[in-house]
Amino acid sequence: MTVQLHSGDVVLVVAVFFASAVEGVEALTIVLAVGVTRGWRSALEGLAAALVVLAALVALLGPALVHYVPLSTLRLVVGGLLLVFGLQWVRKAVLRAAGLMAKHDEDAIYARQVAALSTGAGGAAARPARPARPARPGRERDPTAFVVAFKGVFLEGLEVVVVVVTLGSTSHRLGLAAVVAALAVVVVGAVGLVVARQLSAVPENALKMGVGLMLVSFGTFWSGEGVGVHWPGSDLAIPVLVAVYGALAWALTAAVRPSPAAGAATTAGGGGAR
Amino acid sequence: MPAEPAGGAPSLPLRWLSAFGRFWWEFLIGETPELFVGAVAAVAVAALICTAGRARTWAGVVLVVLVALLLALSVWRAARRAP
């Protein structure tokens, strides 16, 4: 085992763990809202069903990619995918850090979900005819609660699946990536039990910035390898790329952050809220 | 997005296909088509440099610079559009 492999593995573990944790927090917000409002039985069943489907996707897609797609093609396609995905994360994180975009407010999302479920709307899975709450919350099966919890966990989890399958299969560390993602979900679940609704305390934008930088770095590295780029130091180029893109993100945040005077003028003009 | 057939809702496979397409569209393009197009173009330029000559290390440098410019351009555009 060489030092180069270690550096690649460390970046892989950190990227998968924090990507899974960030999406886990978002999924947990929905499950908590469903559980508190409509009862825990169907909320937890929805959560469990979504986790099973997501695990099956990783188990099916990962080995299939490794066995049937040539490595250079895999690296080119996966690298390109991660590059685009990571650039989107970093762009949003920079805009949020600069105050140009509203931060992801888990408390507000939780409040919206609770309000929607309490009136029977059920968020995206609207069922206006349903009663507000089951007669004995938590004891009876509640299709709305199941669907909302399943959909929330599944959609947030799909991003984790993409990260695990792409990072894991391309670096031949699918097992490691899957274990790290599962560990992140367990940690987020345990923290969620302790802090309950104080999910807004999680520094989500900083985590997203870090994960985005790693995804962009992996994406650059692998798409480059896929087209024949020679990276000096091989895998050691990845941490260097993270540092370069990190410096760029910091500079961009400072460059586009409105000056306090401009912010005061905007607020005085009634356009301060974003 | 597929059009709804007259006289009823689209069939289940059609809805699944539509949702699948929507997911990937949102995932890859969403509100930042410039990032998708720019990333593909940056990788294509790196591929051209690798194919044309022996400057494979420089192709990596060009790729990083193009990706950095792409991110800066996208952030700058969003900042200009912000109220």
Interface residues (C-beta under 8 A of the other chain):
Chain A: L76 G79 G80 L81 L83 V84 F85 L87 Q88 V90 R91 V94 L95 A98 L100 M101 L158 E159 V162 V216 G219 T220 S223 G224 G226 V227 G228 V229 H230 W231 P232 A237 L241 V244 Y245 L248 A249 L252 V256 T266 G271 R274
Chain B: F23 F27 L28 G30 T32 L35 F36 A39 V40 V43 A46 A47 C50 T51 R56 T57 A59 G60 L63 V64 V67 A68 L70 L71 A72 S74 V75 W76 A78 A79 A82 P83
